[in-house]
Amino acid sequence: MSAGWHMMSSEAGQKETAMQPDPQPDDAGAADELMHPSYWLVYGLPWQSDSDLAEAAAAIAPAMIARDSLSRDAFQILGCADLYARKHGSPVVFFSDLTRMFTTGGTSWAELGVDWETALQELQDGPFPALLLTISERAHIFICNPATRLLLAGPDGEEEATDAERQRVRQAIASTLTADWPPYLQQMIDTGRIRLAD
């Protein structure tokens, strides 16, 4: 991860959304679940910059999204992400992790009948809280590329990317989201863009 990596917050959608977390014994528990989700799904956006940094990834908290409001394809992606997060215990799941899992298992989103591009667009355009991440181009590669063997071109020639570097990218994003998600969501609540369901 490059030293200049950082995150900036942006809102996805301007609609007011009622969040309905799993039942909690009190309002404080519900608010805490919103502020500190069990995991985030992170997916890459098109790289649209000539610089080393770009707002080129988005993070959503799948537990906050009412599944009955989604298409079958988006529902399937979030269901896979839920299973992956539980199995691996990671606070950040890259969409490419899911694709990699299927590829390694000899299948694909298409073979499963899932239009992943339309589903990600639905999640991006929906009235769900999302943080846009400003990342380095190298981090973007790890977020987007599901390959199990990844060769990167650098100033010293080709080098094989390691899973350790992929994990460092994941940890940096998890640290940033852990710090920045609660104030972002509190601002959404305070300005009425999100309201807790009664």
Sequence and secondary structure as in RCSB ss.txt:
>XXXX:A:sequence
MSAGWHMMSSEAGQKETAMQPDPQPDDAGAADELMHPSYWLVYGLPWQSDSDLAEAAAAIAPAMIARDSLSRDAF
QILGCADLYARKHGSPVVFFSDLTRMFTTGGTSWAELGVDWETALQELQDGPFPALLLTISERAHIFICNPATRL
LLAGPDGEEEATDAERQRVRQAIASTLTADWPPYLQQMIDTGRIRLAD
>XXXX:A:secstr
  TT       S  S EEE  S  SSHHHHHHHHHS S EEEEE     SSSEEEEEEEE GGGS GGGS HHHH
HHHHHHHHHHHHHT SEEEHHHHHHHHHHTT  TTTTT  HHHHHHHHHHSSS EEEEEEEHHHHHHHH   SS 
EEEETTEEEE  HHHHHHHHHHHHHHHHHHHHHHHHHHHHTTSEEE  
